[in-house]
Amino acid sequence: MDNYCVRKDNNVVFGINIATHVTFLFTILTLLFVFYTSKILEKAINNQVIDLIEDKLESKDLAVKDKIKNELYTTNPELQEIQNLTFNKIKNVFDLENTERANNNNFVKAILFLLIIAFIVVVIISIVISKGLCTNVSVKEILIENIVIFTLIGIIEITFFLKIILKYIPAYPSTLAKKVVKVLKEI
């Protein structure tokens, strides 16, 4: 075939290079999100919520209220029993995994992986068609170029993520605590 194909169309090579670049980028970002970032984000949010609640629950106002409640419970043991039952019911409800959340996250992951497969198929079809159109496409060069670019970008992204993003606090620490205290007062 090479004896008959002598023309070289740079637009086709450029298009395949872009498709490969998009596929690499989407795949790397998806894998990074699914296996690393989502877990760190979930852990960070949970830790922040726990820290904020513990800070407010240890405040002097709540300590005074606890002292008053303890005095009430010593004089009225039925009140303590009712509160324990209510607390245990609430705890049991919140200990359950939210199936809607799990189903949604699994659906999002499935869509991401289907998109990766679609991108790979598009790149492969583009390469096969370009070979049929007598375009000199060096798959090896395109892959090496993309691997080098993404390695360098990856180093920059990881450094930025670890040094900046993980240390950034997106909300006022008191926002959640104020809401928790408000709800506790209403209860």
KEPATOR-966205 format. One record per residue: y, z, x of N, C-alpha, C in turn; residue in three letters. Coordinates in Angstrom, 3 decimals, padded with zeros to 6 digits. Layout:
BEGIN
R      n.Y      n.Z      n.X     ca.Y     ca.Z     ca.X      c.Y      c.Z      c.X rest
R        Y        Z        X        Y        Z        X        Y        Z        X  Ala
...
//
This chain:
BEGIN
R      n.Y      n.Z      n.X     ca.Y     ca.Z     ca.X      c.Y      c.Z      c.X rest
R -001.190  000.000  000.833  000.000  000.000  000.000  001.254  000.000  000.878  Met
R  001.206  000.720  002.019  002.382  000.789  002.889  002.761 -000.586  003.449  Asp
R  001.802 -001.469  003.595  002.110 -002.807  004.098  002.972 -003.584  003.112  Asn
R  002.824 -003.281  001.832  003.560 -004.006  000.805  004.857 -003.301  000.398  Tyr
R  004.903 -001.993  000.594  006.073 -001.210  000.182  006.976 -000.993  001.377  Cys
R  008.119 -001.606  001.368  009.033 -001.472  002.491  010.365 -000.842  002.098  Val
R  010.678 -000.803  000.832  011.977 -000.263  000.438  011.944  001.261  000.375  Arg
R  013.082  001.853  000.537  013.203  003.310  000.468  014.381  003.614 -000.435  Lys
R  014.106  004.336 -001.518  015.137  004.668 -002.487  015.504  006.140 -002.318  Asp
R  016.671  006.391 -001.742  017.089  007.773 -001.468  017.312  008.583 -002.744  Asn
R  017.677  007.922 -003.835  017.881  008.641 -005.090  016.594  009.280 -005.598  Asn
R  015.478  008.577 -005.423  014.191  009.115 -005.863  013.816  010.320 -005.010  Val
R  013.970  010.211 -003.708  013.666  011.326 -002.802  014.576  012.513 -003.120  Val
R  015.837  012.218 -003.357  016.796  013.277 -003.703  016.396  013.973 -005.004  Phe
R  015.991  013.194 -006.009  015.567  013.759 -007.292  014.329  014.627 -007.148  Gly
R  013.360  014.164 -006.370  012.141  014.956 -006.148  012.474  016.230 -005.377  Ile
R  013.383  016.107 -004.426  013.802  017.280 -003.656  014.454  018.322 -004.576  Asn
R  015.302  017.873 -005.481  015.947  018.792 -006.430  014.905  019.426 -007.353  Ile
R  013.978  018.620 -007.858  012.931  019.154 -008.739  012.085  020.197 -007.999  Ala
R  011.768  019.921 -006.754  011.004  020.876 -005.943  011.821  022.144 -005.709  Thr
R  013.096  021.961 -005.429  013.990  023.096 -005.194  014.066  023.986 -006.439  His
R  014.239  023.383 -007.598  014.307  024.136 -008.860  012.987  024.866 -009.102  Val
R  011.879  024.192 -008.839  010.564  024.806 -009.035  010.387  026.010 -008.121  Thr
R  010.737  025.859 -006.847  010.655  026.980 -005.911  011.533  028.138 -006.372  Phe
R  012.769  027.836 -006.694  013.712  028.879 -007.094  013.219  029.618 -008.329  Leu
R  012.835  028.877 -009.346  012.381  029.498 -010.594  011.120  030.327 -010.356  Phe
R  010.201  029.810 -009.572  008.957  030.531 -009.293  009.225  031.819 -008.532  Thr
R  010.029  031.751 -007.507  010.313  032.937 -006.702  011.057  033.979 -007.529  Ile
R  012.060  033.566 -008.277  012.806  034.519 -009.097  011.924  035.140 -010.183  Leu
R  011.056  034.347 -010.783  010.149  034.859 -011.810  009.189  035.880 -011.218  Thr
R  008.559  035.529 -010.119  007.611  036.451 -009.489  008.305  037.729 -009.033  Leu
R  009.485  037.585 -008.483  010.248  038.755 -008.045  010.587  039.646 -009.232  Leu
R  011.000  039.044 -010.334  011.345  039.830 -011.515  010.120  040.511 -012.116  Phe
R  009.054  039.740 -012.329  007.864  040.272 -013.014  007.199  041.377 -012.198  Val
R  007.080  041.188 -010.888  006.305  042.127 -010.091  007.133  043.172 -009.356  Phe
R  008.455  043.026 -009.317  009.245  043.986 -008.539  010.470  044.494 -009.289  Tyr
R  011.364  043.594 -009.618  012.648  043.998 -010.195  012.486  044.737 -011.520  Thr
R  011.629  044.254 -012.404  011.473  044.904 -013.709  010.970  046.333 -013.557  Ser
R  010.094  046.551 -012.588  009.557  047.901 -012.364  010.634  048.832 -011.794  Lys
R  011.428  048.317 -010.874  012.518  049.116 -010.297  013.563  049.428 -011.361  Ile
R  013.890  048.435 -012.176  014.872  048.624 -013.242  014.398  049.678 -014.234  Leu
R  013.143  049.578 -014.644  012.584  050.556 -015.586  012.605  051.962 -014.986  Glu
R  012.210  052.070 -013.735  012.198  053.376 -013.055  013.614  053.938 -012.917  Lys
R  014.560  053.078 -012.559  015.948  053.524 -012.378  016.543  054.025 -013.688  Ala
R  016.301  053.278 -014.762  016.839  053.697 -016.064  016.203  055.013 -016.500  Ile
R  014.882  055.124 -016.369  014.202  056.362 -016.747  014.709  057.551 -015.937  Asn
R  014.864  057.358 -014.624  015.368  058.443 -013.777  016.788  058.836 -014.159  Asn
R  017.608  057.853 -014.464  018.993  058.136 -014.831  019.048  058.913 -016.144  Gln
R  018.249  058.504 -017.109  018.210  059.203 -018.395  017.751  060.644 -018.192  Val
R  016.684  060.820 -017.445  016.150  062.164 -017.204  017.179  063.032 -016.488  Ile
R  017.809  062.498 -015.453  018.819  063.263 -014.711  019.983  063.675 -015.607  Asp
R  020.447  062.739 -016.418  021.588  063.035 -017.281  021.236  064.093 -018.327  Leu
R  020.070  063.983 -018.901  019.665  064.965 -019.911  019.479  066.331 -019.270  Ile
R  018.825  066.376 -018.112  018.614  067.659 -017.446  019.934  068.312 -017.063  Glu
R  020.898  067.505 -016.613  022.216  068.052 -016.269  022.864  068.722 -017.467  Asp
R  022.791  068.056 -018.622  023.423  068.617 -019.823  022.646  069.804 -020.367  Lys
R  021.334  069.749 -020.292  020.538  070.855 -020.826  020.670  072.122 -019.983  Leu
R  021.097  071.970 -018.749  021.272  073.134 -017.899  022.712  073.667 -017.949  Glu
R  023.526  073.092 -018.782  024.919  073.530 -018.843  025.032  074.914 -019.464  Ser
R  026.171  075.549 -019.248  026.397  076.914 -019.734  026.380  076.983 -021.257  Lys
R  026.926  075.966 -021.931  026.963  075.984 -023.401  025.561  076.069 -023.981  Asp
R  024.656  075.263 -023.434  023.293  075.283 -023.945  022.573  076.568 -023.548  Leu
R  022.944  077.134 -022.400  022.327  078.402 -021.989  022.698  079.509 -022.975  Ala
R  023.947  079.511 -023.430  024.384  080.513 -024.420  023.633  080.290 -025.733  Val
R  023.514  079.042 -026.158  022.799  078.745 -027.394  021.336  079.172 -027.282  Lys
R  020.731  078.927 -026.111  019.341  079.347 -025.913  019.195  080.855 -026.029  Asp
R  020.164  081.575 -025.506  020.121  083.046 -025.579  020.166  083.496 -027.047  Lys
R  021.036  082.876 -027.833  021.141  083.216 -029.264  019.845  082.856 -029.974  Ile
R  019.280  081.677 -029.684  018.031  081.258 -030.308  016.899  082.223 -029.957  Lys
R  016.836  082.624 -028.694  015.782  083.560 -028.275  015.870  084.868 -029.047  Asn
R  017.086  085.325 -029.267  017.261  086.559 -030.051  016.798  086.343 -031.489  Glu
R  017.094  085.171 -032.053  016.643  084.864 -033.415  015.116  084.801 -033.484  Leu
R  014.497  084.200 -032.474  013.046  084.034 -032.497  012.322  085.370 -032.348  Tyr
R  012.895  086.275 -031.605  012.233  087.580 -031.456  012.268  088.357 -032.766  Thr
R  013.304  088.133 -033.567  013.380  088.824 -034.860  012.684  088.029 -035.962  Thr
R  012.491  086.716 -035.762  011.881  085.889 -036.797  010.873  084.914 -036.140  Asn
R  009.609  085.338 -035.904  008.634  084.497 -035.207  008.296  083.209 -035.953  Pro
R  008.430  083.178 -037.287  008.140  081.965 -038.043  009.077  080.827 -037.649  Glu
R  010.313  081.176 -037.325  011.302  080.170 -036.903  010.839  079.484 -035.612  Leu
R  010.341  080.258 -034.696  009.819  079.712 -033.430  008.644  078.775 -033.702  Gln
R  007.768  079.154 -034.596  006.602  078.351 -034.932  007.012  077.011 -035.551  Glu
R  007.996  077.038 -036.447  008.490  075.808 -037.081  009.092  074.876 -036.033  Ile
R  009.881  075.449 -035.129  010.511  074.617 -034.097  009.449  074.002 -033.185  Gln
R  008.425  074.761 -032.820  007.361  074.226 -031.960  006.624  073.082 -032.638  Asn
R  006.339  073.225 -033.928  005.666  072.159 -034.668  006.522  070.898 -034.710  Leu
R  007.795  071.048 -034.990  008.723  069.913 -035.042  008.819  069.251 -033.676  Thr
R  008.960  070.051 -032.639  009.066  069.517 -031.282  007.798  068.745 -030.915  Phe
R  006.635  069.301 -031.245  005.369  068.622 -030.921  005.231  067.305 -031.670  Asn
R  005.684  067.241 -032.930  005.637  065.993 -033.687  006.536  064.936 -033.041  Lys
R  007.732  065.348 -032.679  008.680  064.423 -032.037  008.114  063.942 -030.703  Ile
R  007.576  064.860 -029.928  006.997  064.507 -028.619  005.855  063.512 -028.779  Lys
R  004.990  063.728 -029.773  003.867  062.813 -030.008  004.355  061.412 -030.369  Asn
R  005.410  061.325 -031.144  005.965  060.021 -031.521  006.509  059.298 -030.293  Val
R  007.229  060.008 -029.439  007.849  059.369 -028.284  006.886  059.148 -027.130  Phe
R  005.731  059.807 -027.149  004.734  059.582 -026.106  003.976  058.272 -026.309  Asp
R  004.003  057.727 -027.526  003.297  056.480 -027.811  004.005  055.300 -027.157  Leu
R  003.213  054.366 -026.650  003.778  053.133 -026.099  004.276  052.273 -027.257  Glu
R  005.447  051.750 -027.111  006.019  050.895 -028.136  005.350  049.522 -028.048  Asn
R  004.500  049.204 -029.030  003.756  047.943 -028.974  004.675  046.732 -029.111  Thr
R  005.757  046.883 -029.855  006.705  045.780 -030.001  007.329  045.435 -028.646  Glu
R  007.699  046.450 -027.895  008.268  046.256 -026.560  007.257  045.598 -025.638  Arg
R  006.016  046.105 -025.654  004.958  045.547 -024.805  004.670  044.095 -025.177  Ala
R  004.574  043.798 -026.470  004.317  042.424 -026.923  005.443  041.489 -026.510  Asn
R  006.687  041.947 -026.663  007.836  041.136 -026.269  007.798  040.837 -024.772  Asn
R  007.560  041.857 -023.955  007.545  041.660 -022.504  006.398  040.734 -022.077  Asn
R  005.235  040.876 -022.718  004.116  039.986 -022.405  004.423  038.550 -022.805  Asn
R  005.109  038.360 -023.935  005.505  037.026 -024.378  006.483  036.396 -023.379  Phe
R  007.449  037.168 -022.943  008.432  036.655 -021.970  007.724  036.255 -020.673  Val
R  006.808  037.085 -020.195  006.072  036.757 -018.963  005.248  035.483 -019.144  Lys
R  004.598  035.336 -020.301  003.790  034.137 -020.554  004.665  032.879 -020.542  Ala
R  005.826  032.961 -021.176  006.754  031.810 -021.192  007.196  031.467 -019.771  Ile
R  007.505  032.484 -018.980  007.936  032.238 -017.597  006.843  031.515 -016.806  Leu
R  005.611  031.978 -016.937  004.530  031.345 -016.194  004.227  029.937 -016.701  Phe
R  004.371  029.705 -018.007  004.202  028.348 -018.541  005.289  027.422 -018.005  Leu
R  006.503  027.917 -017.874  007.587  027.108 -017.311  007.313  026.763 -015.852  Leu
R  006.780  027.714 -015.096  006.440  027.438 -013.695  005.412  026.306 -013.629  Ile
R  004.391  026.400 -014.459  003.359  025.354 -014.486  003.986  024.005 -014.870  Ile
R  004.876  024.010 -015.857  005.542  022.769 -016.274  006.362  022.173 -015.129  Ala
R  007.106  023.016 -014.414  007.894  022.521 -013.272  006.992  021.903 -012.203  Phe
R  005.886  022.569 -011.904  004.963  022.051 -010.888  004.394  020.706 -011.327  Ile
R  004.028  020.591 -012.592  003.488  019.336 -013.121  004.538  018.227 -013.016  Val
R  005.790  018.533 -013.336  006.865  017.530 -013.249  007.035  017.052 -011.806  Val
R  006.999  017.982 -010.856  007.150  017.599 -009.438  005.984  016.710 -009.020  Val
R  004.774  017.094 -009.381  003.603  016.295 -008.994  003.662  014.906 -009.628  Ile
R  003.997  014.831 -010.903  004.108  013.520 -011.574  005.204  012.683 -010.917  Ile
R  006.329  013.301 -010.566  007.419  012.567 -009.904  006.968  011.998 -008.568  Ser
R  006.212  012.770 -007.821  005.729  012.292 -006.517  004.756  011.128 -006.705  Ile
R  003.842  011.263 -007.663  002.857  010.203 -007.913  003.560  008.917 -008.366  Val
R  004.519  009.045 -009.290  005.255  007.861 -009.772  006.053  007.230 -008.635  Ile
R  006.690  008.059 -007.797  007.486  007.506 -006.695  006.605  006.770 -005.688  Ser
R  005.401  007.280 -005.467  004.480  006.557 -004.566  004.110  005.206 -005.181  Lys
R  003.951  005.197 -006.510  003.643  003.945 -007.206  004.798  002.960 -007.176  Gly
R  006.028  003.469 -007.052  007.212  002.611 -006.999  007.589  002.253 -005.567  Leu
R  006.681  002.492 -004.643  006.894  002.151 -003.228  008.041  002.925 -002.590  Cys
R  008.231  004.146 -002.989  009.276  004.959 -002.380  008.638  005.840 -001.317  Thr
R  009.231  005.845 -000.142  008.707  006.678  000.938  009.134  008.132  000.713  Asn
R  008.240  008.895  000.133  008.516  010.301 -000.127  007.639  011.118  000.804  Val
R  008.288  011.877  001.665  007.548  012.753  002.563  007.461  014.137  001.916  Ser
R  006.331  014.383  001.279  006.117  015.661  000.593  006.190  016.795  001.607  Val
R  005.656  016.576  002.780  005.662  017.600  003.832  007.103  017.989  004.198  Lys
R  007.962  016.995  004.391  009.368  017.277  004.733  010.070  018.051  003.620  Glu
R  009.834  017.632  002.371  010.468  018.309  001.231  010.006  019.761  001.153  Ile
R  008.704  019.989  001.320  008.177  021.356  001.261  008.710  022.219  002.407  Leu
R  008.723  021.687  003.604  009.232  022.447  004.756  010.697  022.790  004.564  Ile
R  011.498  021.798  004.145  012.929  022.028  003.906  013.141  023.131  002.874  Glu
R  012.400  023.081  001.770  012.545  024.083  000.716  012.061  025.464  001.166  Asn
R  010.987  025.510  001.915  010.485  026.802  002.398  011.500  027.450  003.336  Ile
R  012.088  026.671  004.222  013.101  027.209  005.147  014.317  027.705  004.367  Val
R  014.801  026.900  003.442  015.974  027.290  002.647  015.691  028.572  001.874  Ile
R  014.545  028.640  001.213  014.249  029.815  000.396  013.927  031.050  001.221  Phe
R  013.418  030.869  002.408  013.202  032.022  003.284  014.546  032.635  003.664  Thr
R  015.496  031.788  004.049  016.820  032.293  004.423  017.547  032.904  003.217  Leu
R  017.499  032.219  002.086  018.130  032.754  000.875  017.446  034.053  000.459  Ile
R  016.120  034.100  000.575  015.370  035.303  000.218  015.780  036.502  001.042  Gly
R  015.969  036.305  002.332  016.400  037.400  003.208  017.772  037.914  002.769  Ile
R  018.675  036.993  002.464  020.014  037.386  002.006  019.922  038.108  000.665  Ile
R  019.154  037.573 -000.279  019.026  038.187 -001.613  018.418  039.589 -001.523  Glu
R  017.348  039.740 -000.764  016.692  041.048 -000.650  017.631  042.057 -000.011  Ile
R  018.325  041.652  001.016  019.284  042.550  001.657  020.379  042.960  000.680  Thr
R  020.923  042.008 -000.050  021.955  042.294 -001.044  021.418  043.228 -002.124  Phe
R  020.193  042.951 -002.598  019.587  043.763 -003.647  019.399  045.201 -003.175  Phe
R  018.832  045.376 -001.985  018.532  046.726 -001.496  019.783  047.496 -001.077  Leu
R  020.763  046.799 -000.543  021.947  047.488 -000.014  023.064  047.660 -001.044  Lys
R  023.142  046.780 -002.028  024.239  046.824 -002.991  023.761  047.156 -004.397  Ile
R  022.918  046.315 -004.953  022.561  046.421 -006.373  021.883  047.744 -006.697  Ile
R  020.947  048.183 -005.873  020.237  049.429 -006.167  021.149  050.659 -006.095  Leu
R  022.256  050.546 -005.384  023.176  051.678 -005.249  024.292  051.652 -006.286  Lys
R  024.389  050.568 -007.032  025.453  050.416 -008.022  025.100  051.191 -009.285  Tyr
R  026.051  051.932 -009.828  025.852  052.677 -011.066  026.598  051.935 -012.169  Ile
R  025.850  051.337 -013.134  026.476  050.456 -014.111  027.216  051.140 -015.251  Pro
R  026.970  052.426 -015.491  027.606  053.100 -016.627  028.100  054.468 -016.186  Ala
R  029.055  054.993 -016.953  029.515  056.342 -016.669  028.348  057.300 -016.863  Tyr
R  028.109  058.184 -015.933  026.985  059.112 -016.074  027.069  059.976 -017.328  Pro
R  028.258  060.210 -017.814  028.401  061.097 -018.961  028.135  060.405 -020.304  Ser
R  028.082  059.098 -020.340  027.916  058.368 -021.606  026.646  058.787 -022.332  Thr
R  025.541  058.694 -021.657  024.270  059.033 -022.278  024.194  060.525 -022.580  Leu
R  024.649  061.336 -021.655  024.584  062.783 -021.861  025.411  063.198 -023.074  Ala
R  026.590  062.601 -023.242  027.428  062.917 -024.407  026.699  062.562 -025.697  Lys
R  026.040  061.426 -025.705  025.309  060.996 -026.899  024.149  061.953 -027.191  Lys
R  023.423  062.357 -026.156  022.307  063.286 -026.336  022.797  064.611 -026.894  Val
R  023.876  065.124 -026.328  024.429  066.396 -026.811  024.890  066.265 -028.247  Val
R  025.514  065.146 -028.587  025.966  064.924 -029.961  024.791  064.919 -030.930  Lys
R  023.738  064.211 -030.573  022.549  064.156 -031.434  021.909  065.537 -031.549  Val
R  021.835  066.260 -030.439  021.252  067.614 -030.479  022.082  068.537 -031.374  Leu
R  023.380  068.394 -031.325  024.237  069.218 -032.188  023.993  068.891 -033.657  Lys
R  023.829  067.591 -033.965  023.587  067.177 -035.335  022.243  067.675 -035.850  Glu
R  021.277  067.750 -034.970  019.949  068.220 -035.367  020.013  069.712 -035.630  Ile
//
